[in-house]
């Protein structure tokens, strides 16, 4: 099914494709693989040859989708700071140029910026590829694909991999042009202009962040540009910012806002430098989190509450879509304090975003879709999960709050937070882990029906969520099946000290007789 819209030869199937397990490269709506040797038990499967084929498969898929020849396509390619990035990026560029595509080499960039290359007038690409594996270890890499409609979905990736496995592509008689472009400068300038207009500072329009000390931790990923190309033009003092230089060995900490060491590092930096605010990004800047002036983390439920307060001020009564593990206190804050609608959905940033799109299409105004992991997407920004855009909205409110002699965190003062919160990962030890996991969840539902102080929470879209009403538990738990792994993640929250252990003990007693489960993660509750 390769559409021969370009004059030229058919490229024969390269020998390496015979041994490539293409389906194994799919990770939901991304491609992920091992790109560097040296880690025991992890064989390289994302080679330059494989990436050349993937680039050609994307160009061919895009040609079919748009019904235009590959020679008429413009595709941008960028990467994060991973050691394998330059080599794999060049492989993708060469593969697509061989099909006659015009390829824009944008060098180091963020994942959100790569999408923006399809809509920015200076670029206007038909598609884009980002070489990244997010927060995974240094030896991994991957590819994320975009069109003007957004990121590719799981089904699109499956089609792309089928084309790669087929391995026959129409080569152009003349290779396409390859142009070097500075995408991140254009992207950053857009953020700067948007923030100036949003703050509309009465005395200092161009530098609304003047007088604020803001520390950025890029974790040696691709987000270092935010300090020099966004904050400093806005007048912020970025003294104390750390790990801004790209380094694919990630020598300081993993660039991941969910990593305890990473969050501890940025919190300590804010306190040590007496900063007003701290920002931390993941490797490719599609996720972000923040730290207040006291060194307190603003991530997970707090981050969602903060951005929800901003969104609901602008769009009263609208819906906030989150993933399934958000707290009851967040629901009370969104609905009781802010007057919005909290719609819990499934884990997975694409799931949350797609649900927001569905609700809008059904006539239910929805302006924010956000996961506890820090993936946050806003309607006015193409529902793009963009860590830099998200923290920029926080900084706009920070500047406005300062003008009013207030604190940004005053917005979430009513947020009720749990006394305890834990996640336990229960391993499924049978080959058909999905069927086994579904069976465990079904049995748990039946068990809960027999417990007078436990009740299944309605309007739950993933696993089983249970409210625990006894005074010594006073909380909830959610048992669900992992999106990709043979694991049943168990999230437990309680409003009382010791409540998590109490709930876990009862669950341990229920789970112990069930076959095919490793529940040793609950040993701490024995």
Secondary structure, 3 states (H helix, E strand, C coil): CCCCCCCCCEECCCHHHHHCCHHHHEECCEEEEECCCCCCCCCCCCCHHHHHHHHHHHHHHHHHHHCCCHHHCEEEEEECCCCCHHHHHHHHHHHHHHCCCEEEEEEECCHHHHHHCCCCCCCCCCEEEEECCCCCCCCEEEEEEEECCEECCHHHHHHHHHHHHHCCEECCCCCCCEEECCHHHHHHHHHHHHHHHHHCCCCCCCCCCCCCEEEEECCCCCCCHHHHHHHHHHCCECCCCECCCCCCCCCCCCCCCCCHHHHHHHHHHHHHCCCCEEEEECCCCCEEEEECCCCCEECHHHHHHHHHHHHHHHCCCCEEEECCCCCHHHHHHHHHHCCCEEEECCCCHHHHHHHHHHHHHCCCCEEEEECCCCEEEEHHHCCEECHHHHHHHHHHHHHHHHHCCCCHHHHHCCCCCCCEEEEEEEEECCCCHHHHHHHHHHHHHHHHHCCCCEEECCCCCCCEEEEECCCCCCEEEEEEECCCCCEEEEEEEECCCCHHHHHHHHHHHHHHCCCCEECHHHHHHC
